[in-house]
Amino acid sequence: MKRMKIVYLFVVSFLLFSCINSTDLTLGSAYSTGGGIAQDTLIMKVDSTETRVSSLLEDEFVLSNNRIGKQIMSVITGTARNLVLIKTSTGKSLLIGGDQPIKTTFGWMPVNELQVGAFVYCTDGLEMIVEINVQTYNSKIYNLAFNEEIGIYGNGIVIGDYTMMQRMKSEQAIYIDP
């Protein structure tokens, strides 16, 4: 029993101390900004034009990261006090919630797990993340849901939809027996 408690404390300590990235922000608190994207985020449509996420409506089609048009089933809105600003090596930037998925060379991961130096998928291929920091936002955020989990282009960066974000959040739940 005592050995089990020591192992438990070691694991918890490791998890807490491993959640610090190069910006000295604790991911568990500073990046817990929920999901969604800023209202000015440009989403790529099927015809390769871009439109603000705040202008999109249900039943419209956007371009998936597989280059297939996908119909929006639902537009989810909310508000956020803070969002994570990520910038790539070519100058792409995106204000996004920490729980929102983003496609990296390691697969899909929530923004709150990204680190400077990671490579993300973009319209022009892979780009390196050169900056990550939390920004005050205090405005409306948006998320899009489709009939299946997909990636879409937000400001040229591949991000996951609402359904993917919800699934990933539920899979990260930690269950401890009493």
C-alpha positions in Angstrom: 0.0 0.0 0.0 2.8 2.4 0.9 4.6 1.6 -2.3 1.4 2.3 -4.3 1.2 5.8 -2.7 4.8 6.5 -3.5 4.3 5.5 -7.2 1.1 7.6 -7.3 2.9 10.7 -5.9 5.7 10.2 -8.4 3.3 10.0 -11.3 1.4 13.1 -10.2 4.6 15.0 -9.6 5.9 14.0 -13.0 2.7 15.1 -14.7 2.6 18.4 -12.9 6.2 19.3 -13.7 6.2 18.0 -17.3 3.4 20.4 -18.1 5.7 23.4 -18.4 6.8 24.4 -21.9 9.4 26.9 -23.2 7.2 29.9 -22.5 7.1 29.0 -18.8 3.4 28.7 -18.8 1.7 25.9 -17.0 -0.4 24.2 -19.7 -2.9 22.9 -17.2 -4.0 26.4 -16.1 -2.7 29.1 -18.5 -3.7 27.2 -21.7 -7.1 25.9 -20.3 -8.9 28.4 -22.5 -11.6 25.9 -23.7 -12.3 25.3 -27.4 -13.1 27.5 -30.3 -11.5 30.0 -32.5 -11.6 33.8 -32.7 -14.4 35.4 -34.7 -12.1 36.9 -37.3 -10.5 33.5 -38.2 -10.6 32.9 -41.9 -12.0 29.5 -42.9 -11.3 28.1 -46.4 -14.4 27.4 -48.4 -14.7 24.8 -51.2 -13.8 27.3 -53.9 -10.6 28.1 -52.0 -11.8 31.5 -51.0 -11.7 32.4 -47.3 -14.4 33.8 -45.1 -14.6 34.8 -41.5 -15.9 32.0 -39.2 -18.4 34.4 -37.8 -20.0 34.7 -41.3 -20.5 31.0 -41.8 -23.9 29.4 -41.5 -25.2 25.9 -41.1 -25.5 24.0 -44.4 -22.6 25.9 -46.0 -19.6 23.9 -47.3 -16.0 24.4 -46.3 -12.9 22.7 -47.5 -11.6 19.8 -45.3 -7.9 19.1 -44.9 -8.5 16.1 -47.3 -9.5 18.7 -49.9 -13.1 17.6 -49.9 -16.1 19.9 -49.4 -17.9 19.3 -46.1 -21.3 20.7 -45.1 -21.5 22.5 -41.7 -24.1 20.8 -39.5 -23.8 23.2 -36.6 -22.2 26.5 -35.7 -21.4 26.6 -32.0 -20.7 29.9 -30.3 -19.5 31.1 -27.0 -17.3 33.7 -25.4 -13.7 33.5 -24.1 -11.6 35.7 -21.9 -8.3 34.3 -23.3 -7.2 32.5 -26.3 -3.8 31.0 -27.3 -2.0 32.8 -30.0 0.1 30.5 -32.2 2.5 31.7 -34.9 4.3 29.7 -37.6 7.6 30.2 -39.3 6.0 31.8 -42.3 3.9 34.2 -40.4 0.6 32.4 -40.1 -1.1 33.2 -36.8 -4.2 31.9 -35.1 -6.1 32.7 -31.9 -7.5 29.4 -30.7 -8.8 27.7 -27.5 -6.4 25.4 -25.7 -8.7 22.4 -26.0 -9.1 22.8 -29.8 -7.3 20.1 -31.8 -4.6 21.0 -34.3 -2.9 18.6 -36.8 0.8 18.0 -36.1 3.5 15.6 -37.3 2.6 13.6 -34.1 -1.1 13.5 -35.1 -4.0 15.5 -33.7 -3.4 17.1 -30.4 -5.0 19.9 -28.4 -3.4 23.3 -28.6 -2.6 23.1 -24.9 -0.1 20.4 -25.7 1.7 22.2 -28.4 5.3 23.5 -27.9 7.4 25.9 -29.8 9.3 23.9 -32.4 6.4 21.6 -33.2 5.4 21.2 -36.9 1.8 21.7 -37.9 0.0 21.1 -41.1 -0.9 24.2 -43.1 -2.3 24.9 -46.6 1.3 25.0 -48.0 2.6 21.9 -46.1 4.4 21.7 -42.8 5.3 24.8 -40.8 7.1 25.1 -37.5 5.5 26.8 -34.5 7.7 29.7 -33.5 5.5 31.4 -30.8 2.8 30.3 -28.4 1.3 32.6 -25.8 -2.0 33.4 -24.1 -3.7 36.6 -25.2 -6.5 38.5 -23.6 -9.5 38.2 -26.0 -12.9 38.9 -24.2 -15.1 38.3 -27.2 -17.1 35.7 -29.2 -15.6 32.4 -30.3 -16.8 29.9 -32.8 -16.6 26.2 -33.5 -18.0 24.1 -36.4 -19.5 20.7 -36.3 -19.9 18.3 -39.2 -21.4 14.9 -39.7 -18.0 13.3 -39.1 -14.7 14.5 -37.4 -12.7 16.6 -39.9 -9.9 19.1 -40.1 -10.5 22.5 -41.7 -8.2 25.4 -42.6 -8.3 28.2 -40.0 -6.0 31.1 -41.1 -4.2 28.5 -43.2 -3.6 26.1 -40.3 -5.3 22.7 -40.1 -7.5 22.6 -37.0 -10.1 20.0 -35.8 -13.8 20.5 -35.6 -16.0 20.6 -32.5 -16.8 16.9 -32.5 -13.1 16.0 -32.6 -12.4 18.4 -29.7 -15.2 16.9 -27.6 -13.9 13.3 -28.2 -10.3 14.3 -27.4 -11.4 16.0 -24.2 -13.3 13.0 -23.0 -10.4 10.6 -23.8 -8.1 12.7 -21.7 -10.2 12.3 -18.5 -8.2 10.7 -15.7 -10.1 8.2 -13.5 -8.8 7.4 -10.1 -10.3 4.6 -8.0 -11.2 5.9 -4.5 
